Amino acid sequence: MPGGFFGKRRMRIPLNEALLKKIANQTGGKYFRAKSADELLAIYDEIDKLEKTKIEITRFQRKEERFRTPLNIGILLLLLTMCLQVFVIRIFPLS
């Protein structure tokens, strides 16, 4: 494909390993380069050994609100009381 995938071209850019090693050295880091999958796994293992930071995990918990049933019962009782006052007590007065 002359234009590449969707018009994008792949380009090879040479690594400046000397500069990368220098940057790693000056910043207190390490330079890694993997040329195979096995080397990459070995690098991951070494990085895992270097990692000293504890990871904090934030857990989200979904809460279910349970106020609706008591609220609906309260509203229903309030409406029932109002209906009784308007209709029943007027028809059958207490005194």
PDB file of N, CA, C and O in Angstrom:
ATOM      1  N   MET A   1       0.843  -1.172   0.000  1.00  0.00           N
ATOM      2  CA  MET A   1       0.000   0.000   0.000  1.00  0.00           C
ATOM      3  C   MET A   1       0.893   1.242   0.000  1.00  0.00           C
ATOM      4  O   MET A   1       1.604   1.474   0.978  1.00  0.00           O
ATOM      5  N   PRO A   2       0.880   2.033  -1.046  1.00  0.00           N
ATOM      6  CA  PRO A   2       1.791   3.173  -1.101  1.00  0.00           C
ATOM      7  C   PRO A   2       1.488   4.248  -0.065  1.00  0.00           C
ATOM      8  O   PRO A   2       2.415   4.802   0.524  1.00  0.00           O
ATOM      9  N   GLY A   3       0.237   4.552   0.169  1.00  0.00           N
ATOM     10  CA  GLY A   3      -0.106   5.614   1.111  1.00  0.00           C
ATOM     11  C   GLY A   3      -0.167   5.138   2.550  1.00  0.00           C
ATOM     12  O   GLY A   3      -0.297   5.945   3.470  1.00  0.00           O
ATOM     13  N   GLY A   4      -0.075   3.858   2.744  1.00  0.00           N
ATOM     14  CA  GLY A   4      -0.189   3.325   4.096  1.00  0.00           C
ATOM     15  C   GLY A   4      -1.649   3.171   4.494  1.00  0.00           C
ATOM     16  O   GLY A   4      -2.553   3.355   3.679  1.00  0.00           O
ATOM     17  N   PHE A   5      -1.856   2.847   5.701  1.00  0.00           N
ATOM     18  CA  PHE A   5      -3.201   2.620   6.238  1.00  0.00           C
ATOM     19  C   PHE A   5      -3.866   3.962   6.499  1.00  0.00           C
ATOM     20  O   PHE A   5      -3.387   4.727   7.336  1.00  0.00           O
ATOM     21  N   PHE A   6      -4.949   4.267   5.808  1.00  0.00           N
ATOM     22  CA  PHE A   6      -5.674   5.537   5.908  1.00  0.00           C
ATOM     23  C   PHE A   6      -4.757   6.726   5.634  1.00  0.00           C
ATOM     24  O   PHE A   6      -4.895   7.776   6.261  1.00  0.00           O
ATOM     25  N   GLY A   7      -3.839   6.565   4.714  1.00  0.00           N
ATOM     26  CA  GLY A   7      -2.980   7.673   4.331  1.00  0.00           C
ATOM     27  C   GLY A   7      -1.813   7.907   5.275  1.00  0.00           C
ATOM     28  O   GLY A   7      -1.051   8.854   5.081  1.00  0.00           O
ATOM     29  N   LYS A   8      -1.653   7.067   6.293  1.00  0.00           N
ATOM     30  CA  LYS A   8      -0.537   7.231   7.222  1.00  0.00           C
ATOM     31  C   LYS A   8       0.602   6.327   6.781  1.00  0.00           C
ATOM     32  O   LYS A   8       0.380   5.209   6.315  1.00  0.00           O
ATOM     33  N   ARG A   9       1.800   6.813   6.929  1.00  0.00           N
ATOM     34  CA  ARG A   9       2.969   6.027   6.552  1.00  0.00           C
ATOM     35  C   ARG A   9       3.750   5.612   7.784  1.00  0.00           C
ATOM     36  O   ARG A   9       3.813   6.338   8.775  1.00  0.00           O
ATOM     37  N   ARG A  10       4.333   4.455   7.706  1.00  0.00           N
ATOM     38  CA  ARG A  10       5.218   4.001   8.769  1.00  0.00           C
ATOM     39  C   ARG A  10       6.622   4.479   8.463  1.00  0.00           C
ATOM     40  O   ARG A  10       7.107   4.352   7.338  1.00  0.00           O
ATOM     41  N   MET A  11       7.262   5.024   9.470  1.00  0.00           N
ATOM     42  CA  MET A  11       8.622   5.512   9.281  1.00  0.00           C
ATOM     43  C   MET A  11       9.514   4.896  10.347  1.00  0.00           C
ATOM     44  O   MET A  11       9.113   4.758  11.503  1.00  0.00           O
ATOM     45  N   ARG A  12      10.683   4.540   9.965  1.00  0.00           N
ATOM     46  CA  ARG A  12      11.653   4.050  10.935  1.00  0.00           C
ATOM     47  C   ARG A  12      12.466   5.237  11.424  1.00  0.00           C
ATOM     48  O   ARG A  12      13.053   5.984  10.641  1.00  0.00           O
ATOM     49  N   ILE A  13      12.482   5.384  12.724  1.00  0.00           N
ATOM     50  CA  ILE A  13      13.263   6.459  13.332  1.00  0.00           C
ATOM     51  C   ILE A  13      14.320   5.805  14.206  1.00  0.00           C
ATOM     52  O   ILE A  13      13.984   5.048  15.117  1.00  0.00           O
ATOM     53  N   PRO A  14      15.571   6.079  13.948  1.00  0.00           N
ATOM     54  CA  PRO A  14      16.624   5.435  14.734  1.00  0.00           C
ATOM     55  C   PRO A  14      16.637   5.968  16.171  1.00  0.00           C
ATOM     56  O   PRO A  14      16.441   7.159  16.413  1.00  0.00           O
ATOM     57  N   LEU A  15      16.874   5.051  17.113  1.00  0.00           N
ATOM     58  CA  LEU A  15      16.976   5.433  18.510  1.00  0.00           C
ATOM     59  C   LEU A  15      18.350   6.016  18.789  1.00  0.00           C
ATOM     60  O   LEU A  15      19.366   5.529  18.292  1.00  0.00           O
ATOM     61  N   ASN A  16      18.359   7.051  19.580  1.00  0.00           N
ATOM     62  CA  ASN A  16      19.632   7.606  20.047  1.00  0.00           C
ATOM     63  C   ASN A  16      19.861   7.029  21.443  1.00  0.00           C
ATOM     64  O   ASN A  16      19.590   7.673  22.456  1.00  0.00           O
ATOM     65  N   GLU A  17      20.374   5.779  21.464  1.00  0.00           N
ATOM     66  CA  GLU A  17      20.513   5.075  22.737  1.00  0.00           C
ATOM     67  C   GLU A  17      21.474   5.780  23.680  1.00  0.00           C
ATOM     68  O   GLU A  17      21.277   5.762  24.895  1.00  0.00           O
ATOM     69  N   ALA A  18      22.484   6.386  23.144  1.00  0.00           N
ATOM     70  CA  ALA A  18      23.446   7.084  24.007  1.00  0.00           C
ATOM     71  C   ALA A  18      22.742   8.214  24.757  1.00  0.00           C
ATOM     72  O   ALA A  18      22.966   8.396  25.954  1.00  0.00           O
ATOM     73  N   LEU A  19      21.899   8.968  24.068  1.00  0.00           N
ATOM     74  CA  LEU A  19      21.171  10.068  24.699  1.00  0.00           C
ATOM     75  C   LEU A  19      20.166   9.539  25.722  1.00  0.00           C
ATOM     76  O   LEU A  19      20.030  10.099  26.810  1.00  0.00           O
ATOM     77  N   LEU A  20      19.467   8.468  25.376  1.00  0.00           N
ATOM     78  CA  LEU A  20      18.501   7.899  26.301  1.00  0.00           C
ATOM     79  C   LEU A  20      19.177   7.379  27.570  1.00  0.00           C
ATOM     80  O   LEU A  20      18.654   7.557  28.670  1.00  0.00           O
ATOM     81  N   LYS A  21      20.335   6.738  27.419  1.00  0.00           N
ATOM     82  CA  LYS A  21      21.086   6.259  28.581  1.00  0.00           C
ATOM     83  C   LYS A  21      21.572   7.430  29.430  1.00  0.00           C
ATOM     84  O   LYS A  21      21.569   7.357  30.658  1.00  0.00           O
ATOM     85  N   LYS A  22      21.988   8.505  28.772  1.00  0.00           N
ATOM     86  CA  LYS A  22      22.455   9.690  29.492  1.00  0.00           C
ATOM     87  C   LYS A  22      21.312  10.313  30.298  1.00  0.00           C
ATOM     88  O   LYS A  22      21.493  10.685  31.457  1.00  0.00           O
ATOM     89  N   ILE A  23      20.145  10.422  29.682  1.00  0.00           N
ATOM     90  CA  ILE A  23      18.975  10.981  30.375  1.00  0.00           C
ATOM     91  C   ILE A  23      18.603  10.110  31.573  1.00  0.00           C
ATOM     92  O   ILE A  23      18.322  10.624  32.656  1.00  0.00           O
ATOM     93  N   ALA A  24      18.601   8.799  31.378  1.00  0.00           N
ATOM     94  CA  ALA A  24      18.279   7.894  32.475  1.00  0.00           C
ATOM     95  C   ALA A  24      19.296   8.030  33.605  1.00  0.00           C
ATOM     96  O   ALA A  24      18.926   8.030  34.778  1.00  0.00           O
ATOM     97  N   ASN A  25      20.552   8.145  33.261  1.00  0.00           N
ATOM     98  CA  ASN A  25      21.610   8.276  34.266  1.00  0.00           C
ATOM     99  C   ASN A  25      21.479   9.589  35.034  1.00  0.00           C
ATOM    100  O   ASN A  25      21.612   9.598  36.258  1.00  0.00           O
ATOM    101  N   GLN A  26      21.223  10.684  34.345  1.00  0.00           N
ATOM    102  CA  GLN A  26      21.131  12.002  34.988  1.00  0.00           C
ATOM    103  C   GLN A  26      19.883  12.124  35.871  1.00  0.00           C
ATOM    104  O   GLN A  26      19.890  12.874  36.847  1.00  0.00           O
ATOM    105  N   THR A  27      18.833  11.406  35.541  1.00  0.00           N
ATOM    106  CA  THR A  27      17.594  11.510  36.318  1.00  0.00           C
ATOM    107  C   THR A  27      17.456  10.415  37.370  1.00  0.00           C
ATOM    108  O   THR A  27      16.444  10.343  38.067  1.00  0.00           O
ATOM    109  N   GLY A  28      18.468   9.567  37.483  1.00  0.00           N
ATOM    110  CA  GLY A  28      18.423   8.504  38.478  1.00  0.00           C
ATOM    111  C   GLY A  28      17.573   7.327  38.041  1.00  0.00           C
ATOM    112  O   GLY A  28      17.152   6.517  38.866  1.00  0.00           O
ATOM    113  N   GLY A  29      17.329   7.236  36.778  1.00  0.00           N
ATOM    114  CA  GLY A  29      16.509   6.145  36.264  1.00  0.00           C
ATOM    115  C   GLY A  29      17.356   5.071  35.621  1.00  0.00           C
ATOM    116  O   GLY A  29      18.581   5.069  35.749  1.00  0.00           O
ATOM    117  N   LYS A  30      16.708   4.173  34.939  1.00  0.00           N
ATOM    118  CA  LYS A  30      17.398   3.101  34.218  1.00  0.00           C
ATOM    119  C   LYS A  30      16.892   3.077  32.789  1.00  0.00           C
ATOM    120  O   LYS A  30      15.737   3.404  32.515  1.00  0.00           O
ATOM    121  N   TYR A  31      17.764   2.690  31.897  1.00  0.00           N
ATOM    122  CA  TYR A  31      17.408   2.565  30.487  1.00  0.00           C
ATOM    123  C   TYR A  31      17.209   1.091  30.176  1.00  0.00           C
ATOM    124  O   TYR A  31      18.059   0.259  30.495  1.00  0.00           O
ATOM    125  N   PHE A  32      16.084   0.776  29.553  1.00  0.00           N
ATOM    126  CA  PHE A  32      15.792  -0.594  29.154  1.00  0.00           C
ATOM    127  C   PHE A  32      15.511  -0.620  27.667  1.00  0.00           C
ATOM    128  O   PHE A  32      14.910   0.302  27.115  1.00  0.00           O
ATOM    129  N   ARG A  33      15.958  -1.698  27.022  1.00  0.00           N
ATOM    130  CA  ARG A  33      15.604  -1.897  25.618  1.00  0.00           C
ATOM    131  C   ARG A  33      15.372  -3.373  25.391  1.00  0.00           C
ATOM    132  O   ARG A  33      16.241  -4.206  25.649  1.00  0.00           O
ATOM    133  N   ALA A  34      14.198  -3.677  24.910  1.00  0.00           N
ATOM    134  CA  ALA A  34      13.839  -5.068  24.639  1.00  0.00           C
ATOM    135  C   ALA A  34      13.804  -5.281  23.138  1.00  0.00           C
ATOM    136  O   ALA A  34      13.197  -4.516  22.389  1.00  0.00           O
ATOM    137  N   LYS A  35      14.475  -6.345  22.724  1.00  0.00           N
ATOM    138  CA  LYS A  35      14.472  -6.688  21.301  1.00  0.00           C
ATOM    139  C   LYS A  35      13.626  -7.929  21.030  1.00  0.00           C
ATOM    140  O   LYS A  35      13.434  -8.324  19.880  1.00  0.00           O
ATOM    141  N   SER A  36      13.124  -8.539  22.105  1.00  0.00           N
ATOM    142  CA  SER A  36      12.270  -9.718  21.936  1.00  0.00           C
ATOM    143  C   SER A  36      11.233  -9.737  23.065  1.00  0.00           C
ATOM    144  O   SER A  36      11.326  -8.979  24.030  1.00  0.00           O
ATOM    145  N   ALA A  37      10.270 -10.599  22.920  1.00  0.00           N
ATOM    146  CA  ALA A  37       9.231 -10.711  23.933  1.00  0.00           C
ATOM    147  C   ALA A  37       9.800 -11.217  25.256  1.00  0.00           C
ATOM    148  O   ALA A  37       9.367 -10.783  26.324  1.00  0.00           O
ATOM    149  N   ASP A  38      10.763 -12.126  25.192  1.00  0.00           N
ATOM    150  CA  ASP A  38      11.384 -12.646  26.416  1.00  0.00           C
ATOM    151  C   ASP A  38      12.151 -11.549  27.149  1.00  0.00           C
ATOM    152  O   ASP A  38      12.083 -11.448  28.374  1.00  0.00           O
ATOM    153  N   GLU A  39      12.877 -10.733  26.396  1.00  0.00           N
ATOM    154  CA  GLU A  39      13.601  -9.617  27.021  1.00  0.00           C
ATOM    155  C   GLU A  39      12.619  -8.630  27.654  1.00  0.00           C
ATOM    156  O   GLU A  39      12.885  -8.085  28.726  1.00  0.00           O
ATOM    157  N   LEU A  40      11.500  -8.406  26.998  1.00  0.00           N
ATOM    158  CA  LEU A  40      10.502  -7.493  27.532  1.00  0.00           C
ATOM    159  C   LEU A  40       9.927  -8.021  28.846  1.00  0.00           C
ATOM    160  O   LEU A  40       9.734  -7.251  29.787  1.00  0.00           O
ATOM    161  N   LEU A  41       9.652  -9.315  28.920  1.00  0.00           N
ATOM    162  CA  LEU A  41       9.158  -9.910  30.163  1.00  0.00           C
ATOM    163  C   LEU A  41      10.195  -9.790  31.278  1.00  0.00           C
ATOM    164  O   LEU A  41       9.845  -9.523  32.427  1.00  0.00           O
ATOM    165  N   ALA A  42      11.463  -9.984  30.941  1.00  0.00           N
ATOM    166  CA  ALA A  42      12.523  -9.844  31.943  1.00  0.00           C
ATOM    167  C   ALA A  42      12.614  -8.400  32.435  1.00  0.00           C
ATOM    168  O   ALA A  42      12.860  -8.160  33.617  1.00  0.00           O
ATOM    169  N   ILE A  43      12.419  -7.448  31.539  1.00  0.00           N
ATOM    170  CA  ILE A  43      12.437  -6.031  31.925  1.00  0.00           C
ATOM    171  C   ILE A  43      11.260  -5.728  32.841  1.00  0.00           C
ATOM    172  O   ILE A  43      11.412  -5.024  33.840  1.00  0.00           O
ATOM    173  N   TYR A  44      10.079  -6.262  32.502  1.00  0.00           N
ATOM    174  CA  TYR A  44       8.914  -6.056  33.374  1.00  0.00           C
ATOM    175  C   TYR A  44       9.166  -6.617  34.767  1.00  0.00           C
ATOM    176  O   TYR A  44       8.801  -5.995  35.765  1.00  0.00           O
ATOM    177  N   ASP A  45       9.787  -7.785  34.837  1.00  0.00           N
ATOM    178  CA  ASP A  45      10.102  -8.371  36.146  1.00  0.00           C
ATOM    179  C   ASP A  45      11.053  -7.478  36.931  1.00  0.00           C
ATOM    180  O   ASP A  45      10.880  -7.295  38.136  1.00  0.00           O
ATOM    181  N   GLU A  46      12.044  -6.927  36.265  1.00  0.00           N
ATOM    182  CA  GLU A  46      12.997  -6.047  36.946  1.00  0.00           C
ATOM    183  C   GLU A  46      12.322  -4.761  37.407  1.00  0.00           C
ATOM    184  O   GLU A  46      12.605  -4.273  38.501  1.00  0.00           O
ATOM    185  N   ILE A  47      11.446  -4.216  36.598  1.00  0.00           N
ATOM    186  CA  ILE A  47      10.719  -2.999  36.984  1.00  0.00           C
ATOM    187  C   ILE A  47       9.818  -3.294  38.176  1.00  0.00           C
ATOM    188  O   ILE A  47       9.700  -2.468  39.082  1.00  0.00           O
ATOM    189  N   ASP A  48       9.185  -4.455  38.185  1.00  0.00           N
ATOM    190  CA  ASP A  48       8.340  -4.834  39.328  1.00  0.00           C
ATOM    191  C   ASP A  48       9.148  -4.888  40.614  1.00  0.00           C
ATOM    192  O   ASP A  48       8.648  -4.513  41.675  1.00  0.00           O
ATOM    193  N   LYS A  49      10.390  -5.348  40.535  1.00  0.00           N
ATOM    194  CA  LYS A  49      11.251  -5.409  41.722  1.00  0.00           C
ATOM    195  C   LYS A  49      11.653  -4.011  42.176  1.00  0.00           C
ATOM    196  O   LYS A  49      11.858  -3.784  43.368  1.00  0.00           O
ATOM    197  N   LEU A  50      11.769  -3.082  41.248  1.00  0.00           N
ATOM    198  CA  LEU A  50      12.174  -1.718  41.590  1.00  0.00           C
ATOM    199  C   LEU A  50      11.038  -0.920  42.200  1.00  0.00           C
ATOM    200  O   LEU A  50      11.281  -0.004  42.985  1.00  0.00           O
ATOM    201  N   GLU A  51       9.826  -1.243  41.860  1.00  0.00           N
ATOM    202  CA  GLU A  51       8.665  -0.454  42.296  1.00  0.00           C
ATOM    203  C   GLU A  51       8.462  -0.595  43.800  1.00  0.00           C
ATOM    204  O   GLU A  51       8.248  -1.694  44.310  1.00  0.00           O
ATOM    205  N   LYS A  52       8.531   0.533  44.498  1.00  0.00           N
ATOM    206  CA  LYS A  52       8.384   0.534  45.949  1.00  0.00           C
ATOM    207  C   LYS A  52       7.111   1.248  46.397  1.00  0.00           C
ATOM    208  O   LYS A  52       6.763   1.205  47.577  1.00  0.00           O
ATOM    209  N   THR A  53       6.428   1.890  45.487  1.00  0.00           N
ATOM    210  CA  THR A  53       5.258   2.675  45.822  1.00  0.00           C
ATOM    211  C   THR A  53       4.061   1.766  46.077  1.00  0.00           C
ATOM    212  O   THR A  53       3.786   0.848  45.304  1.00  0.00           O
ATOM    213  N   LYS A  54       3.359   2.033  47.165  1.00  0.00           N
ATOM    214  CA  LYS A  54       2.135   1.291  47.426  1.00  0.00           C
ATOM    215  C   LYS A  54       1.028   1.903  46.583  1.00  0.00           C
ATOM    216  O   LYS A  54       0.933   3.120  46.426  1.00  0.00           O
ATOM    217  N   ILE A  55       0.219   1.044  46.063  1.00  0.00           N
ATOM    218  CA  ILE A  55      -0.870   1.502  45.206  1.00  0.00           C
ATOM    219  C   ILE A  55      -2.139   1.591  46.048  1.00  0.00           C
ATOM    220  O   ILE A  55      -2.510   0.648  46.748  1.00  0.00           O
ATOM    221  N   GLU A  56      -2.785   2.736  45.964  1.00  0.00           N
ATOM    222  CA  GLU A  56      -4.065   2.910  46.638  1.00  0.00           C
ATOM    223  C   GLU A  56      -5.178   2.641  45.636  1.00  0.00           C
ATOM    224  O   GLU A  56      -5.191   3.180  44.529  1.00  0.00           O
ATOM    225  N   ILE A  57      -6.093   1.809  46.047  1.00  0.00           N
ATOM    226  CA  ILE A  57      -7.208   1.461  45.176  1.00  0.00           C
ATOM    227  C   ILE A  57      -8.468   2.126  45.712  1.00  0.00           C
ATOM    228  O   ILE A  57      -8.823   1.965  46.880  1.00  0.00           O
ATOM    229  N   THR A  58      -9.124   2.861  44.859  1.00  0.00           N
ATOM    230  CA  THR A  58     -10.382   3.497  45.239  1.00  0.00           C
ATOM    231  C   THR A  58     -11.516   2.594  44.782  1.00  0.00           C
ATOM    232  O   THR A  58     -11.623   2.250  43.605  1.00  0.00           O
ATOM    233  N   ARG A  59     -12.350   2.223  45.725  1.00  0.00           N
ATOM    234  CA  ARG A  59     -13.483   1.380  45.399  1.00  0.00           C
ATOM    235  C   ARG A  59     -14.757   2.195  45.500  1.00  0.00           C
ATOM    236  O   ARG A  59     -14.973   2.927  46.466  1.00  0.00           O
ATOM    237  N   PHE A  60     -15.582   2.059  44.502  1.00  0.00           N
ATOM    238  CA  PHE A  60     -16.863   2.740  44.494  1.00  0.00           C
ATOM    239  C   PHE A  60     -17.937   1.717  44.830  1.00  0.00           C
ATOM    240  O   PHE A  60     -17.946   0.601  44.310  1.00  0.00           O
ATOM    241  N   GLN A  61     -18.824   2.120  45.695  1.00  0.00           N
ATOM    242  CA  GLN A  61     -19.895   1.220  46.098  1.00  0.00           C
ATOM    243  C   GLN A  61     -21.225   1.881  45.771  1.00  0.00           C
ATOM    244  O   GLN A  61     -21.488   3.018  46.162  1.00  0.00           O
ATOM    245  N   ARG A  62     -22.036   1.161  45.062  1.00  0.00           N
ATOM    246  CA  ARG A  62     -23.343   1.683  44.693  1.00  0.00           C
ATOM    247  C   ARG A  62     -24.288   1.465  45.866  1.00  0.00           C
ATOM    248  O   ARG A  62     -24.431   0.348  46.365  1.00  0.00           O
ATOM    249  N   LYS A  63     -24.924   2.534  46.296  1.00  0.00           N
ATOM    250  CA  LYS A  63     -25.838   2.442  47.427  1.00  0.00           C
ATOM    251  C   LYS A  63     -27.269   2.573  46.927  1.00  0.00           C
ATOM    252  O   LYS A  63     -27.563   3.327  46.001  1.00  0.00           O
ATOM    253  N   GLU A  64     -28.134   1.823  47.563  1.00  0.00           N
ATOM    254  CA  GLU A  64     -29.537   1.848  47.190  1.00  0.00           C
ATOM    255  C   GLU A  64     -30.299   2.650  48.235  1.00  0.00           C
ATOM    256  O   GLU A  64     -30.250   2.343  49.426  1.00  0.00           O
ATOM    257  N   GLU A  65     -30.993   3.668  47.784  1.00  0.00           N
ATOM    258  CA  GLU A  65     -31.793   4.486  48.687  1.00  0.00           C
ATOM    259  C   GLU A  65     -33.061   3.715  49.053  1.00  0.00           C
ATOM    260  O   GLU A  65     -33.732   3.158  48.185  1.00  0.00           O
ATOM    261  N   ARG A  66     -33.375   3.691  50.333  1.00  0.00           N
ATOM    262  CA  ARG A  66     -34.541   2.932  50.784  1.00  0.00           C
ATOM    263  C   ARG A  66     -35.570   3.820  51.476  1.00  0.00           C
ATOM    264  O   ARG A  66     -36.324   3.343  52.324  1.00  0.00           O
ATOM    265  N   PHE A  67     -35.609   5.090  51.129  1.00  0.00           N
ATOM    266  CA  PHE A  67     -36.535   6.014  51.781  1.00  0.00           C
ATOM    267  C   PHE A  67     -37.896   6.052  51.097  1.00  0.00           C
ATOM    268  O   PHE A  67     -38.869   6.537  51.675  1.00  0.00           O
ATOM    269  N   ARG A  68     -37.968   5.549  49.880  1.00  0.00           N
ATOM    270  CA  ARG A  68     -39.202   5.728  49.102  1.00  0.00           C
ATOM    271  C   ARG A  68     -40.392   4.978  49.691  1.00  0.00           C
ATOM    272  O   ARG A  68     -41.495   5.522  49.739  1.00  0.00           O
ATOM    273  N   THR A  69     -40.194   3.757  50.133  1.00  0.00           N
ATOM    274  CA  THR A  69     -41.331   2.991  50.671  1.00  0.00           C
ATOM    275  C   THR A  69     -41.902   3.654  51.921  1.00  0.00           C
ATOM    276  O   THR A  69     -43.111   3.878  51.975  1.00  0.00           O
ATOM    277  N   PRO A  70     -41.083   3.982  52.941  1.00  0.00           N
ATOM    278  CA  PRO A  70     -41.665   4.669  54.103  1.00  0.00           C
ATOM    279  C   PRO A  70     -42.270   6.032  53.744  1.00  0.00           C
ATOM    280  O   PRO A  70     -43.292   6.426  54.306  1.00  0.00           O
ATOM    281  N   LEU A  71     -41.641   6.744  52.814  1.00  0.00           N
ATOM    282  CA  LEU A  71     -42.176   8.037  52.389  1.00  0.00           C
ATOM    283  C   LEU A  71     -43.545   7.860  51.733  1.00  0.00           C
ATOM    284  O   LEU A  71     -44.472   8.618  52.018  1.00  0.00           O
ATOM    285  N   ASN A  72     -43.674   6.866  50.859  1.00  0.00           N
ATOM    286  CA  ASN A  72     -44.951   6.615  50.191  1.00  0.00           C
ATOM    287  C   ASN A  72     -46.030   6.208  51.192  1.00  0.00           C
ATOM    288  O   ASN A  72     -47.182   6.625  51.069  1.00  0.00           O
ATOM    289  N   ILE A  73     -45.660   5.395  52.182  1.00  0.00           N
ATOM    290  CA  ILE A  73     -46.633   5.008  53.215  1.00  0.00           C
ATOM    291  C   ILE A  73     -47.070   6.234  54.009  1.00  0.00           C
ATOM    292  O   ILE A  73     -48.255   6.399  54.297  1.00  0.00           O
ATOM    293  N   GLY A  74     -46.114   7.093  54.364  1.00  0.00           N
ATOM    294  CA  GLY A  74     -46.440   8.315  55.102  1.00  0.00           C
ATOM    295  C   GLY A  74     -47.353   9.230  54.312  1.00  0.00           C
ATOM    296  O   GLY A  74     -48.315   9.767  54.861  1.00  0.00           O
ATOM    297  N   ILE A  75     -47.071   9.416  53.039  1.00  0.00           N
ATOM    298  CA  ILE A  75     -47.918  10.264  52.193  1.00  0.00           C
ATOM    299  C   ILE A  75     -49.317   9.655  52.069  1.00  0.00           C
ATOM    300  O   ILE A  75     -50.316  10.372  52.117  1.00  0.00           O
ATOM    301  N   LEU A  76     -49.384   8.337  51.910  1.00  0.00           N
ATOM    302  CA  LEU A  76     -50.672   7.665  51.809  1.00  0.00           C
ATOM    303  C   LEU A  76     -51.483   7.835  53.096  1.00  0.00           C
ATOM    304  O   LEU A  76     -52.685   8.093  53.033  1.00  0.00           O
ATOM    305  N   LEU A  77     -50.842   7.692  54.264  1.00  0.00           N
ATOM    306  CA  LEU A  77     -51.545   7.883  55.531  1.00  0.00           C
ATOM    307  C   LEU A  77     -51.990   9.327  55.709  1.00  0.00           C
ATOM    308  O   LEU A  77     -53.076   9.581  56.230  1.00  0.00           O
ATOM    309  N   LEU A  78     -51.162  10.271  55.284  1.00  0.00           N
ATOM    310  CA  LEU A  78     -51.520  11.687  55.369  1.00  0.00           C
ATOM    311  C   LEU A  78     -52.746  11.971  54.496  1.00  0.00           C
ATOM    312  O   LEU A  78     -53.679  12.646  54.932  1.00  0.00           O
ATOM    313  N   LEU A  79     -52.740  11.463  53.280  1.00  0.00           N
ATOM    314  CA  LEU A  79     -53.890  11.652  52.387  1.00  0.00           C
ATOM    315  C   LEU A  79     -55.137  10.965  52.938  1.00  0.00           C
ATOM    316  O   LEU A  79     -56.240  11.501  52.834  1.00  0.00           O
ATOM    317  N   LEU A  80     -54.964   9.786  53.523  1.00  0.00           N
ATOM    318  CA  LEU A  80     -56.098   9.080  54.123  1.00  0.00           C
ATOM    319  C   LEU A  80     -56.686   9.880  55.278  1.00  0.00           C
ATOM    320  O   LEU A  80     -57.906   9.975  55.415  1.00  0.00           O
ATOM    321  N   THR A  81     -55.817  10.454  56.109  1.00  0.00           N
ATOM    322  CA  THR A  81     -56.283  11.280  57.230  1.00  0.00           C
ATOM    323  C   THR A  81     -57.041  12.501  56.722  1.00  0.00           C
ATOM    324  O   THR A  81     -58.096  12.851  57.252  1.00  0.00           O
ATOM    325  N   MET A  82     -56.500  13.140  55.699  1.00  0.00           N
ATOM    326  CA  MET A  82     -57.163  14.323  55.142  1.00  0.00           C
ATOM    327  C   MET A  82     -58.527  13.951  54.552  1.00  0.00           C
ATOM    328  O   MET A  82     -59.503  14.678  54.733  1.00  0.00           O
ATOM    329  N   CYS A  83     -58.591  12.819  53.848  1.00  0.00           N
ATOM    330  CA  CYS A  83     -59.865  12.371  53.268  1.00  0.00           C
ATOM    331  C   CYS A  83     -60.878  12.047  54.355  1.00  0.00           C
ATOM    332  O   CYS A  83     -62.058  12.375  54.234  1.00  0.00           O
ATOM    333  N   LEU A  84     -60.410  11.398  55.422  1.00  0.00           N
ATOM    334  CA  LEU A  84     -61.320  11.087  56.531  1.00  0.00           C
ATOM    335  C   LEU A  84     -61.857  12.361  57.175  1.00  0.00           C
ATOM    336  O   LEU A  84     -63.038  12.436  57.512  1.00  0.00           O
ATOM    337  N   GLN A  85     -60.991  13.367  57.347  1.00  0.00           N
ATOM    338  CA  GLN A  85     -61.437  14.629  57.955  1.00  0.00           C
ATOM    339  C   GLN A  85     -62.459  15.335  57.074  1.00  0.00           C
ATOM    340  O   GLN A  85     -63.430  15.902  57.574  1.00  0.00           O
ATOM    341  N   VAL A  86     -62.242  15.301  55.786  1.00  0.00           N
ATOM    342  CA  VAL A  86     -63.123  16.029  54.883  1.00  0.00           C
ATOM    343  C   VAL A  86     -64.445  15.293  54.681  1.00  0.00           C
ATOM    344  O   VAL A  86     -65.505  15.917  54.730  1.00  0.00           O
ATOM    345  N   PHE A  87     -64.406  14.006  54.458  1.00  0.00           N
ATOM    346  CA  PHE A  87     -65.619  13.287  54.088  1.00  0.00           C
ATOM    347  C   PHE A  87     -66.313  12.607  55.262  1.00  0.00           C
ATOM    348  O   PHE A  87     -67.513  12.813  55.448  1.00  0.00           O
ATOM    349  N   VAL A  88     -65.623  11.819  56.049  1.00  0.00           N
ATOM    350  CA  VAL A  88     -66.266  11.005  57.080  1.00  0.00           C
ATOM    351  C   VAL A  88     -66.687  11.846  58.265  1.00  0.00           C
ATOM    352  O   VAL A  88     -67.810  11.705  58.749  1.00  0.00           O
ATOM    353  N   ILE A  89     -65.823  12.710  58.741  1.00  0.00           N
ATOM    354  CA  ILE A  89     -66.156  13.498  59.950  1.00  0.00           C
ATOM    355  C   ILE A  89     -67.255  14.500  59.636  1.00  0.00           C
ATOM    356  O   ILE A  89     -68.059  14.821  60.511  1.00  0.00           O
ATOM    357  N   ARG A  90     -67.309  15.001  58.406  1.00  0.00           N
ATOM    358  CA  ARG A  90     -68.408  15.929  58.043  1.00  0.00           C
ATOM    359  C   ARG A  90     -69.739  15.197  58.015  1.00  0.00           C
ATOM    360  O   ARG A  90     -70.768  15.735  58.424  1.00  0.00           O
ATOM    361  N   ILE A  91     -69.706  13.961  57.529  1.00  0.00           N
ATOM    362  CA  ILE A  91     -70.968  13.198  57.460  1.00  0.00           C
ATOM    363  C   ILE A  91     -71.386  12.724  58.845  1.00  0.00           C
ATOM    364  O   ILE A  91     -72.558  12.807  59.213  1.00  0.00           O
ATOM    365  N   PHE A  92     -70.418  12.225  59.610  1.00  0.00           N
ATOM    366  CA  PHE A  92     -70.695  11.726  60.962  1.00  0.00           C
ATOM    367  C   PHE A  92     -69.893  12.539  61.963  1.00  0.00           C
ATOM    368  O   PHE A  92     -68.806  12.114  62.353  1.00  0.00           O
ATOM    369  N   PRO A  93     -70.387  13.689  62.391  1.00  0.00           N
ATOM    370  CA  PRO A  93     -69.630  14.504  63.341  1.00  0.00           C
ATOM    371  C   PRO A  93     -69.439  13.760  64.652  1.00  0.00           C
ATOM    372  O   PRO A  93     -70.283  12.957  65.049  1.00  0.00           O
ATOM    373  N   LEU A  94     -68.324  14.033  65.322  1.00  0.00           N
ATOM    374  CA  LEU A  94     -67.980  13.338  66.557  1.00  0.00           C
ATOM    375  C   LEU A  94     -68.821  13.803  67.742  1.00  0.00           C
ATOM    376  O   LEU A  94     -69.029  13.016  68.666  1.00  0.00           O
ATOM    377  N   SER A  95     -69.301  15.003  67.764  1.00  0.00           N
ATOM    378  CA  SER A  95     -70.064  15.465  68.930  1.00  0.00           C
ATOM    379  C   SER A  95     -71.529  15.544  68.675  1.00  0.00           C
ATOM    380  O   SER A  95     -72.291  15.917  69.566  1.00  0.00           O
TER     381      SER A  95
END
